[in-house]
Amino acid sequence: MKPVRLLVFLCLALALASCSFKQTWDIFGKWQSVEGSEIVQFSQDGVMTLENENTNIKATFKLTDPKHLQIYFGSLATLDMEVSIANNELTLVHADGTFSKFKRVK
């Protein structure tokens, strides 16, 4: 009976883990600001590109867990943000409570 319980527990743990990591997989790709022409792109190699009509900034990023993101601008700054994705809309919540919304670019 113990092996059956262990197997059920492992299956449940894997199912929960796969659901929580889906957030991480969804962030990769291009996103356009809903308020302007700003485009942010997250690549699987850990590079984020932010571009608008005047600038093109590259930085590295790390998903610390399925709902939190850190963006590193070298020795200048590190941004910690909360991430949520729903219906092809990305919301980045900054430490001060302000947020940015983006729609997935197809």
N, CA, C and O atoms as a Tinker XYZ file with bonds, in Angstrom:
   424  protein
     1  N      0.818000   -1.201000    0.000000    73     2
     2  CA     0.000000    0.000000    0.000000    64     1     3
     3  C      0.860000    1.263000    0.000000    63     2     4     5
     4  O      0.482000    2.268000   -0.602000    81     3
     5  N      2.015000    1.219000    0.671000    73     3     6
     6  CA     2.883000    2.392000    0.710000    64     5     7
     7  C      3.383000    2.799000   -0.677000    63     6     8     9
     8  O      3.402000    3.992000   -0.978000    81     7
     9  N      3.789000    1.857000   -1.535000    73     7    10
    10  CA     4.240000    2.262000   -2.868000    64     9    11
    11  C      3.148000    3.000000   -3.661000    63    10    12    13
    12  O      3.450000    3.917000   -4.425000    81    11
    13  N      1.899000    2.607000   -3.482000    73    11    14
    14  CA     0.791000    3.266000   -4.180000    64    13    15
    15  C      0.639000    4.700000   -3.679000    63    14    16    17
    16  O      0.460000    5.617000   -4.480000    81    15
    17  N      0.706000    4.903000   -2.378000    73    15    18
    18  CA     0.615000    6.256000   -1.807000    64    17    19
    19  C      1.760000    7.129000   -2.307000    63    18    20    21
    20  O      1.557000    8.288000   -2.666000    81    19
    21  N      2.957000    6.566000   -2.327000    73    19    22
    22  CA     4.120000    7.315000   -2.792000    64    21    23
    23  C      3.951000    7.701000   -4.262000    63    22    24    25
    24  O      4.263000    8.827000   -4.649000    81    23
    25  N      3.463000    6.781000   -5.069000    73    23    26
    26  CA     3.250000    7.049000   -6.483000    64    25    27
    27  C      2.196000    8.140000   -6.681000    63    26    28    29
    28  O      2.373000    9.030000   -7.513000    81    27
    29  N      1.119000    8.077000   -5.933000    73    27    30
    30  CA     0.069000    9.099000   -6.019000    64    29    31
    31  C      0.624000   10.451000   -5.587000    63    30    32    33
    32  O      0.343000   11.463000   -6.230000    81    31
    33  N      1.396000   10.487000   -4.522000    73    31    34
    34  CA     1.990000   11.727000   -4.047000    64    33    35
    35  C      2.926000   12.326000   -5.101000    63    34    36    37
    36  O      2.871000   13.527000   -5.363000    81    35
    37  N      3.781000   11.500000   -5.703000    73    35    38
    38  CA     4.714000   11.978000   -6.725000    64    37    39
    39  C      3.980000   12.518000   -7.950000    63    38    40    41
    40  O      4.370000   13.546000   -8.504000    81    39
    41  N      2.926000   11.834000   -8.370000    73    39    42
    42  CA     2.139000   12.309000   -9.517000    64    41    43
    43  C      1.491000   13.648000   -9.216000    63    42    44    45
    44  O      1.480000   14.541000  -10.064000    81    43
    45  N      0.955000   13.793000   -8.023000    73    43    46
    46  CA     0.335000   15.057000   -7.619000    64    45    47
    47  C      1.368000   16.173000   -7.552000    63    46    48    49
    48  O      1.106000   17.286000   -8.006000    81    47
    49  N      2.529000   15.889000   -6.995000    73    47    50
    50  CA     3.590000   16.896000   -6.892000    64    49    51
    51  C      4.050000   17.338000   -8.275000    63    50    52    53
    52  O      4.258000   18.529000   -8.503000    81    51
    53  N      4.211000   16.404000   -9.191000    73    51    54
    54  CA     4.618000   16.751000  -10.553000    64    53    55
    55  C      3.550000   17.576000  -11.264000    63    54    56    57
    56  O      3.872000   18.514000  -11.993000    81    55
    57  N      2.294000   17.233000  -11.058000    73    55    58
    58  CA     1.209000   17.997000  -11.683000    64    57    59
    59  C      1.190000   19.432000  -11.170000    63    58    60    61
    60  O      1.038000   20.371000  -11.952000    81    59
    61  N      1.341000   19.604000   -9.872000    73    59    62
    62  CA     1.357000   20.952000   -9.302000    64    61    63
    63  C      2.573000   21.740000   -9.776000    63    62    64    65
    64  O      2.465000   22.928000  -10.078000    81    63
    65  N      3.703000   21.097000   -9.840000    73    63    66
    66  CA     4.918000   21.782000  -10.293000    64    65    67
    67  C      4.793000   22.195000  -11.745000    63    66    68    69
    68  O      5.207000   23.297000  -12.103000    81    67
    69  N      4.241000   21.355000  -12.579000    73    67    70
    70  CA     4.113000   21.701000  -13.996000    64    69    71
    71  C      3.156000   22.866000  -14.186000    63    70    72    73
    72  O      3.368000   23.685000  -15.080000    81    71
    73  N      2.121000   22.966000  -13.385000    73    71    74
    74  CA     1.196000   24.095000  -13.472000    64    73    75
    75  C      1.883000   25.388000  -13.043000    63    74    76    77
    76  O      1.693000   26.424000  -13.681000    81    75
    77  N      2.661000   25.345000  -11.996000    73    75    78
    78  CA     3.290000   26.567000  -11.500000    64    77    79
    79  C      4.404000   27.050000  -12.418000    63    78    80    81
    80  O      4.689000   28.247000  -12.428000    81    79
    81  N      5.046000   26.181000  -13.188000    73    79    82
    82  CA     6.115000   26.601000  -14.076000    64    81    83
    83  C      5.614000   27.062000  -15.438000    63    82    84    85
    84  O      6.393000   27.608000  -16.219000    81    83
    85  N      4.342000   26.859000  -15.741000    73    83    86
    86  CA     3.799000   27.318000  -17.010000    64    85    87
    87  C      3.987000   28.822000  -17.152000    63    86    88    89
    88  O      4.276000   29.300000  -18.249000    81    87
    89  N      3.832000   29.565000  -16.089000    73    87    90
    90  CA     4.048000   31.010000  -16.091000    64    89    91
    91  C      5.422000   31.346000  -16.659000    63    90    92    93
    92  O      5.550000   32.269000  -17.464000    81    91
    93  N      6.424000   30.624000  -16.259000    73    91    94
    94  CA     7.781000   30.856000  -16.716000    64    93    95
    95  C      7.886000   30.675000  -18.221000    63    94    96    97
    96  O      8.517000   31.489000  -18.896000    81    95
    97  N      7.285000   29.632000  -18.756000    73    95    98
    98  CA     7.393000   29.357000  -20.182000    64    97    99
    99  C      6.673000   30.401000  -21.016000    63    98   100   101
   100  O      7.100000   30.685000  -22.135000    81    99
   101  N      5.611000   30.970000  -20.517000    73    99   102
   102  CA     4.803000   31.916000  -21.279000    64   101   103
   103  C      5.472000   33.266000  -21.498000    63   102   104   105
   104  O      5.048000   33.996000  -22.394000    81   103
   105  N      6.479000   33.636000  -20.742000    73   103   106
   106  CA     7.064000   34.971000  -20.846000    64   105   107
   107  C      7.926000   35.134000  -22.101000    63   106   108   109
   108  O      8.114000   36.261000  -22.561000    81   107
   109  N      8.445000   34.064000  -22.658000    73   107   110
   110  CA     9.345000   34.166000  -23.798000    64   109   111
   111  C      8.610000   34.667000  -25.036000    63   110   112   113
   112  O      7.518000   34.198000  -25.355000    81   111
   113  N      9.227000   35.631000  -25.732000    73   111   114
   114  CA     8.638000   36.196000  -26.939000    64   113   115
   115  C      8.590000   37.706000  -26.873000    63   114   116   117
   116  O      9.193000   38.324000  -25.996000    81   115
   117  N      7.857000   38.301000  -27.822000    73   115   118
   118  CA     7.742000   39.762000  -27.918000    64   117   119
   119  C      6.430000   40.231000  -27.317000    63   118   120   121
   120  O      5.386000   39.592000  -27.457000    81   119
   121  N      6.520000   41.376000  -26.639000    73   119   122
   122  CA     5.365000   41.978000  -25.988000    64   121   123
   123  C      5.366000   43.478000  -26.291000    63   122   124   125
   124  O      6.411000   44.125000  -26.215000    81   123
   125  N      4.201000   44.033000  -26.634000    73   123   126
   126  CA     4.098000   45.465000  -26.894000    64   125   127
   127  C      3.263000   46.117000  -25.802000    63   126   128   129
   128  O      2.229000   45.593000  -25.385000    81   127
   129  N      3.739000   47.278000  -25.349000    73   127   130
   130  CA     3.042000   48.024000  -24.301000    64   129   131
   131  C      1.632000   48.378000  -24.762000    63   130   132   133
   132  O      1.432000   48.753000  -25.917000    81   131
   133  N      0.660000   48.260000  -23.867000    73   131   134
   134  CA    -0.707000   48.641000  -24.210000    64   133   135
   135  C     -0.872000   50.159000  -24.203000    63   134   136   137
   136  O     -1.866000   50.675000  -24.715000    81   135
   137  N      0.082000   50.872000  -23.634000    73   135   138
   138  CA    -0.001000   52.326000  -23.527000    64   137   139
   139  C      0.890000   53.063000  -24.523000    63   138   140   141
   140  O      0.859000   54.293000  -24.571000    81   139
   141  N      1.680000   52.348000  -25.317000    73   139   142
   142  CA     2.591000   53.021000  -26.227000    64   141   143
   143  C      3.218000   52.078000  -27.217000    63   142   144   145
   144  O      2.726000   50.973000  -27.446000    81   143
   145  N      4.322000   52.526000  -27.809000    73   143   146
   146  CA     4.984000   51.742000  -28.853000    64   145   147
   147  C      6.146000   50.909000  -28.321000    63   146   148   149
   148  O      6.847000   50.262000  -29.098000    81   147
   149  N      6.353000   50.916000  -27.032000    73   147   150
   150  CA     7.451000   50.187000  -26.407000    64   149   151
   151  C      7.277000   48.681000  -26.600000    63   150   152   153
   152  O      6.188000   48.141000  -26.405000    81   151
   153  N      8.371000   48.008000  -26.989000    73   151   154
   154  CA     8.342000   46.553000  -27.169000    64   153   155
   155  C      9.414000   45.939000  -26.292000    63   154   156   157
   156  O     10.557000   46.395000  -26.279000    81   155
   157  N      9.039000   44.899000  -25.559000    73   155   158
   158  CA     9.992000   44.160000  -24.747000    64   157   159
   159  C      9.998000   42.723000  -25.254000    63   158   160   161
   160  O      8.951000   42.151000  -25.558000    81   159
   161  N     11.193000   42.154000  -25.339000    73   159   162
   162  CA    11.331000   40.778000  -25.793000    64   161   163
   163  C     12.162000   40.001000  -24.795000    63   162   164   165
   164  O     13.237000   40.443000  -24.391000    81   163
   165  N     11.658000   38.833000  -24.396000    73   163   166
   166  CA    12.365000   37.938000  -23.483000    64   165   167
   167  C     12.777000   36.704000  -24.276000    63   166   168   169
   168  O     11.925000   36.015000  -24.837000    81   167
   169  N     14.082000   36.419000  -24.327000    73   167   170
   170  CA    14.559000   35.247000  -25.042000    64   169   171
   171  C     14.942000   34.152000  -24.049000    63   170   172   173
   172  O     15.192000   34.418000  -22.873000    81   171
   173  N     14.982000   32.937000  -24.538000    73   171   174
   174  CA    15.262000   31.794000  -23.676000    64   173   175
   175  C     16.701000   31.759000  -23.191000    63   174   176   177
   176  O     17.021000   31.010000  -22.268000    81   175
   177  N     17.572000   32.554000  -23.794000    73   175   178
   178  CA    18.960000   32.586000  -23.333000    64   177   179
   179  C     19.188000   33.616000  -22.228000    63   178   180   181
   180  O     20.332000   33.886000  -21.863000    81   179
   181  N     18.105000   34.197000  -21.690000    73   179   182
   182  CA    18.212000   35.102000  -20.550000    64   181   183
   183  C     18.507000   36.547000  -20.912000    63   182   184   185
   184  O     18.970000   37.310000  -20.064000    81   183
   185  N     18.247000   36.941000  -22.159000    73   183   186
   186  CA    18.456000   38.320000  -22.581000    64   185   187
   187  C     17.099000   38.969000  -22.826000    63   186   188   189
   188  O     16.231000   38.408000  -23.494000    81   187
   189  N     16.941000   40.162000  -22.268000    73   187   190
   190  CA    15.743000   40.955000  -22.461000    64   189   191
   191  C     16.117000   42.175000  -23.298000    63   190   192   193
   192  O     17.128000   42.826000  -23.033000    81   191
   193  N     15.309000   42.482000  -24.301000    73   191   194
   194  CA    15.524000   43.662000  -25.126000    64   193   195
   195  C     14.320000   44.573000  -24.965000    63   194   196   197
   196  O     13.175000   44.134000  -25.073000    81   195
   197  N     14.591000   45.839000  -24.707000    73   195   198
   198  CA    13.545000   46.850000  -24.574000    64   197   199
   199  C     13.795000   47.885000  -25.650000    63   198   200   201
   200  O     14.868000   48.485000  -25.709000    81   199
   201  N     12.799000   48.094000  -26.505000    73   199   202
   202  CA    12.995000   49.053000  -27.582000    64   201   203
   203  C     11.771000   49.945000  -27.761000    63   202   204   205
   204  O     10.630000   49.524000  -27.572000    81   203
   205  N     12.053000   51.189000  -28.132000    73   203   206
   206  CA    11.017000   52.122000  -28.553000    64   205   207
   207  C     11.581000   52.921000  -29.708000    63   206   208   209
   208  O     12.620000   52.556000  -30.258000    81   207
   209  N     10.925000   53.996000  -30.087000    73   207   210
   210  CA    11.382000   54.742000  -31.258000    64   209   211
   211  C     12.767000   55.372000  -31.073000    63   210   212   213
   212  O     13.432000   55.661000  -32.068000    81   211
   213  N     13.221000   55.593000  -29.839000    73   211   214
   214  CA    14.501000   56.264000  -29.591000    64   213   215
   215  C     15.609000   55.374000  -29.038000    63   214   216   217
   216  O     16.785000   55.698000  -29.203000    81   215
   217  N     15.278000   54.287000  -28.400000    73   215   218
   218  CA    16.299000   53.495000  -27.720000    64   217   219
   219  C     16.141000   52.002000  -27.973000    63   218   220   221
   220  O     15.087000   51.516000  -28.382000    81   219
   221  N     17.230000   51.306000  -27.713000    73   219   222
   222  CA    17.252000   49.849000  -27.768000    64   221   223
   223  C     18.175000   49.393000  -26.641000    63   222   224   225
   224  O     19.393000   49.536000  -26.741000    81   223
   225  N     17.606000   48.850000  -25.579000    73   223   226
   226  CA    18.360000   48.469000  -24.392000    64   225   227
   227  C     18.328000   46.954000  -24.236000    63   226   228   229
   228  O     17.275000   46.327000  -24.347000    81   227
   229  N     19.498000   46.376000  -23.975000    73   227   230
   230  CA    19.581000   44.943000  -23.690000    64   229   231
   231  C     20.032000   44.764000  -22.248000    63   230   232   233
   232  O     20.880000   45.502000  -21.747000    81   231
   233  N     19.452000   43.776000  -21.600000    73   231   234
   234  CA    19.809000   43.448000  -20.224000    64   233   235
   235  C     19.614000   41.953000  -20.044000    63   234   236   237
   236  O     18.934000   41.305000  -20.841000    81   235
   237  N     20.204000   41.416000  -19.007000    73   235   238
   238  CA    19.977000   40.012000  -18.691000    64   237   239
   239  C     18.854000   39.914000  -17.670000    63   238   240   241
   240  O     18.617000   40.843000  -16.899000    81   239
   241  N     18.177000   38.794000  -17.673000    73   239   242
   242  CA    17.094000   38.588000  -16.715000    64   241   243
   243  C     17.124000   37.167000  -16.189000    63   242   244   245
   244  O     17.726000   36.265000  -16.772000    81   243
   245  N     16.454000   37.009000  -15.070000    73   243   246
   246  CA    16.356000   35.698000  -14.428000    64   245   247
   247  C     14.973000   35.582000  -13.811000    63   246   248   249
   248  O     14.502000   36.503000  -13.145000    81   247
   249  N     14.332000   34.458000  -14.033000    73   247   250
   250  CA    13.067000   34.161000  -13.377000    64   249   251
   251  C     13.407000   33.482000  -12.056000    63   250   252   253
   252  O     13.843000   32.331000  -12.040000    81   251
   253  N     13.210000   34.187000  -10.958000    73   251   254
   254  CA    13.578000   33.635000   -9.657000    64   253   255
   255  C     12.599000   32.568000   -9.200000    63   254   256   257
   256  O     12.969000   31.664000   -8.451000    81   255
   257  N     11.372000   32.664000   -9.638000    73   255   258
   258  CA    10.345000   31.639000   -9.464000    64   257   259
   259  C      9.284000   31.923000  -10.517000    63   258   260   261
   260  O      9.427000   32.897000  -11.256000    81   259
   261  N      8.232000   31.126000  -10.623000    73   259   262
   262  CA     7.262000   31.332000  -11.703000    64   261   263
   263  C      6.541000   32.685000  -11.679000    63   262   264   265
   264  O      5.887000   33.045000  -12.657000    81   263
   265  N      6.648000   33.425000  -10.597000    73   263   266
   266  CA     5.922000   34.690000  -10.525000    64   265   267
   267  C      6.815000   35.899000  -10.259000    63   266   268   269
   268  O      6.306000   36.997000  -10.033000    81   267
   269  N      8.135000   35.719000  -10.280000    73   267   270
   270  CA     9.042000   36.833000   -9.988000    64   269   271
   271  C     10.201000   36.858000  -10.977000    63   270   272   273
   272  O     10.732000   35.824000  -11.381000    81   271
   273  N     10.569000   38.071000  -11.348000    73   271   274
   274  CA    11.565000   38.308000  -12.368000    64   273   275
   275  C     12.578000   39.315000  -11.861000    63   274   276   277
   276  O     12.211000   40.289000  -11.204000    81   275
   277  N     13.853000   39.091000  -12.160000    73   275   278
   278  CA    14.900000   40.064000  -11.867000    64   277   279
   279  C     15.555000   40.440000  -13.186000    63   278   280   281
   280  O     15.929000   39.572000  -13.974000    81   279
   281  N     15.692000   41.750000  -13.420000    73   279   282
   282  CA    16.362000   42.260000  -14.604000    64   281   283
   283  C     17.622000   42.967000  -14.147000    63   282   284   285
   284  O     17.575000   43.827000  -13.268000    81   283
   285  N     18.753000   42.604000  -14.745000    73   283   286
   286  CA    20.050000   43.138000  -14.343000    64   285   287
   287  C     20.567000   44.110000  -15.400000    63   286   288   289
   288  O     20.732000   43.743000  -16.563000    81   287
   289  N     20.817000   45.340000  -14.992000    73   287   290
   290  CA    21.397000   46.356000  -15.855000    64   289   291
   291  C     22.848000   46.588000  -15.446000    63   290   292   293
   292  O     23.257000   47.721000  -15.191000    81   291
   293  N     23.611000   45.520000  -15.386000    73   291   294
   294  CA    25.009000   45.592000  -14.983000    64   293   295
   295  C     25.153000   46.160000  -13.590000    63   294   296   297
   296  O     24.421000   45.777000  -12.677000    81   295
   297  N     26.118000   47.095000  -13.418000    73   295   298
   298  CA    26.333000   47.705000  -12.102000    64   297   299
   299  C     25.374000   48.868000  -11.851000    63   298   300   301
   300  O     25.402000   49.466000  -10.775000    81   299
   301  N     24.530000   49.195000  -12.826000    73   299   302
   302  CA    23.614000   50.333000  -12.673000    64   301   303
   303  C     22.419000   50.017000  -11.774000    63   302   304   305
   304  O     22.091000   50.799000  -10.882000    81   303
   305  N     21.772000   48.881000  -12.004000    73   303   306
   306  CA    20.564000   48.581000  -11.235000    64   305   307
   307  C     20.133000   47.135000  -11.446000    63   306   308   309
   308  O     20.499000   46.490000  -12.429000    81   307
   309  N     19.359000   46.658000  -10.509000    73   307   310
   310  CA    18.654000   45.390000  -10.616000    64   309   311
   311  C     17.198000   45.660000  -10.286000    63   310   312   313
   312  O     16.891000   46.214000   -9.230000    81   311
   313  N     16.315000   45.279000  -11.165000    73   311   314
   314  CA    14.888000   45.464000  -10.936000    64   313   315
   315  C     14.264000   44.138000  -10.542000    63   314   316   317
   316  O     14.476000   43.122000  -11.205000    81   315
   317  N     13.496000   44.148000   -9.464000    73   315   318
   318  CA    12.715000   42.994000   -9.045000    64   317   319
   319  C     11.264000   43.271000   -9.370000    63   318   320   321
   320  O     10.724000   44.308000   -8.986000    81   319
   321  N     10.631000   42.352000  -10.074000    73   319   322
   322  CA     9.238000   42.543000  -10.470000    64   321   323
   323  C      8.437000   41.277000  -10.292000    63   322   324   325
   324  O      8.958000   40.164000  -10.368000    81   323
   325  N      7.161000   41.476000  -10.056000    73   323   326
   326  CA     6.214000   40.366000  -10.027000    64   325   327
   327  C      5.647000   40.225000  -11.428000    63   326   328   329
   328  O      5.339000   41.225000  -12.077000    81   327
   329  N      5.507000   38.999000  -11.898000    73   327   330
   330  CA     5.060000   38.724000  -13.256000    64   329   331
   331  C      3.726000   37.999000  -13.207000    63   330   332   333
   332  O      3.536000   37.075000  -12.415000    81   331
   333  N      2.797000   38.429000  -14.068000    73   331   334
   334  CA     1.590000   37.631000  -14.263000    64   333   335
   335  C      1.217000   37.687000  -15.734000    63   334   336   337
   336  O      1.352000   38.721000  -16.389000    81   335
   337  N      0.749000   36.560000  -16.237000    73   335   338
   338  CA     0.360000   36.444000  -17.631000    64   337   339
   339  C     -1.018000   35.803000  -17.688000    63   338   340   341
   340  O     -1.253000   34.736000  -17.121000    81   339
   341  N     -1.925000   36.482000  -18.386000    73   339   342
   342  CA    -3.272000   35.948000  -18.572000    64   341   343
   343  C     -3.812000   36.457000  -19.902000    63   342   344   345
   344  O     -3.722000   37.649000  -20.199000    81   343
   345  N     -4.370000   35.562000  -20.697000    73   343   346
   346  CA    -4.984000   35.928000  -21.970000    64   345   347
   347  C     -4.054000   36.752000  -22.855000    63   346   348   349
   348  O     -4.459000   37.784000  -23.389000    81   347
   349  N     -2.818000   36.306000  -23.011000    73   347   350
   350  CA    -1.804000   36.991000  -23.828000    64   349   351
   351  C     -1.524000   38.416000  -23.373000    63   350   352   353
   352  O     -1.134000   39.262000  -24.177000    81   351
   353  N     -1.721000   38.683000  -22.086000    73   351   354
   354  CA    -1.375000   39.979000  -21.513000    64   353   355
   355  C     -0.384000   39.771000  -20.376000    63   354   356   357
   356  O     -0.636000   39.013000  -19.438000    81   355
   357  N      0.747000   40.461000  -20.482000    73   355   358
   358  CA     1.814000   40.389000  -19.489000    64   357   359
   359  C      1.718000   41.613000  -18.588000    63   358   360   361
   360  O      1.664000   42.743000  -19.073000    81   359
   361  N      1.698000   41.389000  -17.284000    73   359   362
   362  CA     1.715000   42.487000  -16.324000    64   361   363
   363  C      2.966000   42.363000  -15.481000    63   362   364   365
   364  O      3.220000   41.325000  -14.870000    81   363
   365  N      3.752000   43.444000  -15.453000    73   363   366
   366  CA     4.946000   43.515000  -14.624000    64   365   367
   367  C      4.674000   44.507000  -13.509000    63   366   368   369
   368  O      4.440000   45.688000  -13.770000    81   367
   369  N      4.703000   44.040000  -12.268000    73   367   370
   370  CA     4.462000   44.899000  -11.113000    64   369   371
   371  C      5.810000   45.228000  -10.489000    63   370   372   373
   372  O      6.554000   44.338000  -10.074000    81   371
   373  N      6.112000   46.520000  -10.429000    73   371   374
   374  CA     7.383000   46.999000   -9.885000    64   373   375
   375  C      7.336000   47.012000   -8.359000    63   374   376   377
   376  O      6.258000   46.900000   -7.775000    81   375
   377  N      8.475000   47.145000   -7.716000    73   375   378
   378  CA     8.572000   47.112000   -6.251000    64   377   379
   379  C      7.746000   48.215000   -5.596000    63   378   380   381
   380  O      7.255000   48.039000   -4.481000    81   379
   381  N      7.587000   49.356000   -6.278000    73   379   382
   382  CA     6.822000   50.462000   -5.692000    64   381   383
   383  C      5.317000   50.338000   -5.928000    63   382   384   385
   384  O      4.552000   51.222000   -5.541000    81   383
   385  N      4.895000   49.247000   -6.560000    73   383   386
   386  CA     3.471000   49.011000   -6.775000    64   385   387
   387  C      2.966000   49.451000   -8.140000    63   386   388   389
   388  O      1.854000   49.089000   -8.524000    81   387
   389  N      3.751000   50.219000   -8.880000    73   387   390
   390  CA     3.340000   50.592000  -10.231000    64   389   391
   391  C      3.462000   49.373000  -11.139000    63   390   392   393
   392  O      4.184000   48.424000  -10.834000    81   391
   393  N      2.750000   49.416000  -12.253000    73   391   394
   394  CA     2.777000   48.259000  -13.131000    64   393   395
   395  C      2.803000   48.679000  -14.591000    63   394   396   397
   396  O      2.411000   49.789000  -14.953000    81   395
   397  N      3.273000   47.763000  -15.409000    73   395   398
   398  CA     3.302000   47.935000  -16.862000    64   397   399
   399  C      2.575000   46.749000  -17.471000    63   398   400   401
   400  O      2.748000   45.610000  -17.037000    81   399
   401  N      1.748000   47.030000  -18.494000    73   399   402
   402  CA     1.014000   45.972000  -19.171000    64   401   403
   403  C      1.439000   45.899000  -20.623000    63   402   404   405
   404  O      1.645000   46.914000  -21.289000    81   403
   405  N      1.567000   44.653000  -21.099000    73   403   406
   406  CA     1.989000   44.392000  -22.472000    64   405   407
   407  C      1.097000   43.335000  -23.075000    63   406   408   409
   408  O      0.616000   42.445000  -22.374000    81   407
   409  N      0.872000   43.431000  -24.394000    73   407   410
   410  CA     0.145000   42.401000  -25.151000    64   409   411
   411  C      1.149000   41.638000  -26.005000    63   410   412   413
   412  O      2.097000   42.223000  -26.528000    81   411
   413  N      0.941000   40.345000  -26.143000    73   411   414
   414  CA     1.844000   39.510000  -26.942000    64   413   415
   415  C      1.783000   39.942000  -28.408000    63   414   416   417
   416  O      0.702000   40.155000  -28.956000    81   415
   417  N      2.964000   40.070000  -29.039000    73   415   418
   418  CA     3.062000   40.393000  -30.454000    64   417   419
   419  C      3.047000   39.088000  -31.223000    63   418   420   421
   420  O      3.811000   38.175000  -30.912000    81   419
   421  N      2.189000   38.991000  -32.219000    73   419   422
   422  CA     2.057000   37.736000  -32.982000    64   421   423
   423  C      2.918000   37.754000  -34.196000    63   422   424
   424  O      2.935000   36.784000  -34.955000    81   423
